[in-house]
Amino acid sequence: MHPVAAAGFARAADVYERARPSYPEEAVAWMAERCALGAGGTVVDVGAGTGKLTRLLTATGARVVAIEPVAEMRAKLEGPGASVEALDGTAESIPFPDGFADVITVAQAFHWFDHDRALPELHRVLAPRGHLVLFWNNRDLDDPVQRGIEDLLAPMRGSVASQLGGVWREPLARSPLFGPPATREFGYVQHFTTDDVCDRVASTSFVAALPEGERASLLERVRALTRGMEEPFPFRYQTEVHVVPRSSDRDDLRRGTSIEG
């Protein structure tokens, strides 16, 4: 596991659960219909974090299992009254037999994977007609607060993995293990106070891993972005969902992407 992800997410599990966005229910419903996922099926949520997507998957009627390597994050899914199973594991080493899952979901985590190892493992665990489904909450950069935050964070990312720019697409596109994706976008809005925005930024892995003084300085600049705004204010995302069919063999497939409205 990437050391920044391991350290940052372990430190920020509480604020992650409090401030990170969930996902549109209609996005989950579209995915379930597209994958024919329902009662009697099994969905494995890999890199589940605190379960932002995992909990929504129970509405499909399928068995839901979460895989999360960071104990502090996984703890948010465990314990009395838990609605899903949560196990230790990674995308590169999933603790299930061949063909176990009808659907594997990955929400906001695919960019952290070692794709050369993870893609064969995801393919192995999926049933022959299964699907890999990627969920991404992208900043709506037409929102001035989101744009300001992105301008603050961009110089700090360095070599840390990011979904921005779609750099995760290339290893998936060149893999013969998966076919062309169907993609759809959904709007999603959180309603935030200034403190909520600071929590949201603090939940970012490389921000959580900063020394205390640097993190405090950054959050003061974040706080300045919303000064004078009436609370709560909208904090907007564009949610992308990519439904990627598992290939039945390792032969190369012609690549393409379908966009559905």
N, C-alpha and C positions, 0 to 999 in steps of 0.2 A: 504494500500500500504506500502511496506517495507520502513522504514524511510530513509535508505541510498539511495535507488532508488529515492525517492521523492526529497530529498535534492540535491543529486548529479546531477540528470538529469535536475532539474530546473536551477541549476547553469551553467550547461554545454550545454544548448540547442544549442547555436550558434556554438560551436566547434564540437558538435555532428553532426550537419548538414554538417559542412565543411569537417570533417575528417573521419567520419565513412564510411565503404564500402557500396556500393549498393549490388545488387545480380545479378547473371548472367541471362540475358534475356532468355537463353535456359532453365534455371531452372524453370522460370515462365511458359514458353511454355509447358514444360513437365508436370508440375502440372496441367495446364488447360486442357491438353489432357486427363490426367489420371482421372480428376474429371468431364470431359465433361462440363467444364465451358465456357460459351460464352454469346453472346447476349441473353437477356432475363433472365439471371441468376443474382444472387446477391452474392457478396463476402464481408465479414466483416473482416477487418484487426484489430485484437485486440492487444493492446499494441503497437500502430502504431508508436510511437515516432515522429520523424520529417517527416515520410513518405517515408523512404528509399525504402521499398517494396511497399507501398501503390501506389505510382505513377506508378510503373511498372505494377501493376494489371490492369490498365485501358486498356492495350493492349489486354486483353482478350475479350473486348466488353461487359463485365458484368457491372452491377451497382456496384460501389465500395464505401464502407463506412468505415471510420477509427474511431476507438475507442481509446482514449488516455486520461489518467487521469491527466497528468502533463500539466498545462496550457501553460507553456513556450515552451514545445515541440509541443503541439497541434497548437500553433500559427503559426508554420511553414507550416501548412496545410490549414490554414484558410485565409480569406481575399479576396480581388478582384482578379479575374482570377483563383481562386482555381479550380482544376480539379476533386476533390473528396469532398464528404461530410465528415466532421470531428466533432465528438461528444465527450463529456465528458462521461467517463464510465470506468469500470474495467472488467476483466475477470470474477470476482465474481458477477458482477451486470451489465449485458449488457442491454441497454435500447431498446430492441426489443421484439416482441411477439414470441411465440413458432413457430418453423419452419420457421423463417424469412430468413435464409441464406442457400444457396446451399453449400457454402464453407466458413469456417472460417480459416483465416491465422494468424499465430503468428510468427513473425520474431525476433529472439534474445530476447525473453521476457518470454517464457514459464517457465523458472526456477524461475521467480519472483512470480509466482502465488501461491495462497493458493489452492492447488490441490483438497483438499477435498470439497471445495466450488466451485472452478472454473470448474471442469470437469462436474458436473451435469448441470451447467449453460451453458457451451458450447454445451452439448448434447441437452439441451432444445431449444436453439436458432437455431440449425441446423435442416434442413428438414430431413425427414426420410431416404433418400438416400444420405445425405450430407457427407462432409468430413472435418475433421480438418487437416490442413497442417502446419507443423512446418518447418521453415527455420532457419538454423544455419550457420553463418560464423565462422569457426574454424581456429585458427592460424595454418599455415603450419609450423610445428616445424622443418622441414628440412631447412627452411629459417633461416640463422644465426641471422638475426635481430629479427625475430619473436621469436626465441628461447631465445635470450638475454632478450627481453622484458618480456617473460613469467617467466624467472628466477628472474627478478626484482619484478614482481607483485605477484608471488605465495605466498611469506611470508606475504604479506599485506592483503590478502583476508579475513583471519579469517573466521568468520561465514557468510560472505556475500555470497548470492546465486551466483552460477556459473553454466554454462552449461558444464564446463570441467569435464571429467570423466563420462558424461552421467547420472548424478544423477537424472535428470528429467525423465529418462525412467521408473523408477520403479513404480511411482504412475499411470502412463499411462498404463503400462503393466498389472497391477493388477486390473484395472477398467473394469467392465463388460459393460461400456457404449460405449466402442470403440473397434474395431477389430484390427487384426494384420496390421501393417503398411507396405507399399511399400516404399522403400528407394532408393535414388540415390544421387551420389556425382558429383559435378561440380567444376572445378578449377576457381579461380577468382583472378585477380591481380589489385592492385592499383599501380600507379607510383608516388612516393613520394620524397620529399626533407626531410632533417633533421627536419625542422620546421613542416612539415606535420606529421611526426612520433610523434613528441612531442604533437601535437594537438590530434592525434589519442589516445595516452595514456591518455591525459588530459580529454578525453571524457568518460573515464571509470567511472562508478558511484562512486566507493569508492575512486578513485583518485580525482575526482572533489570535494568530500566532505572533503578532507584533509585540515588542516590548511595551509595557504599560504606558510609558510616556508618549511614545509615537502613536499608539492607538488613541489615547485621550486627545492628542492634538488633531488627529484626523477627524474624530467625532465632533470636535468643536467646529471644524469647517463644515461638516455635514449639517450641524445644527443651524449654522448661518444661512444655509440654503432655504430654510423654511421659516425664517424669522418673519413675523407679521402675518403669516397665513392663518386663516380661520380653521380651527380644528373641529372635527377630523376632516382631513382633505383626502381626495382620491390619489392613490398610488398605483399606477397602471402597468400592466404587463400584456404581452402577446404570448399566448400559450401555443406552442407547436406540438403536434402529435404525429409521430412517424410510425406507421404499421408496416413492418418489414417481414415478408414471408421467409420461412426457413427453406433453403434449397433441399431437394430430395437427394442430391448427390453432390460431388465436388467439381462437377463440370462448370466451366465458365458460363455465365448468363449474360445476355445483353442487358446493359444497364439503362435505367431511365427513372424518372420520378413523375408520379401523377399528382396533380394538385386538385383537391376537391373543395368546393365552396361550402 
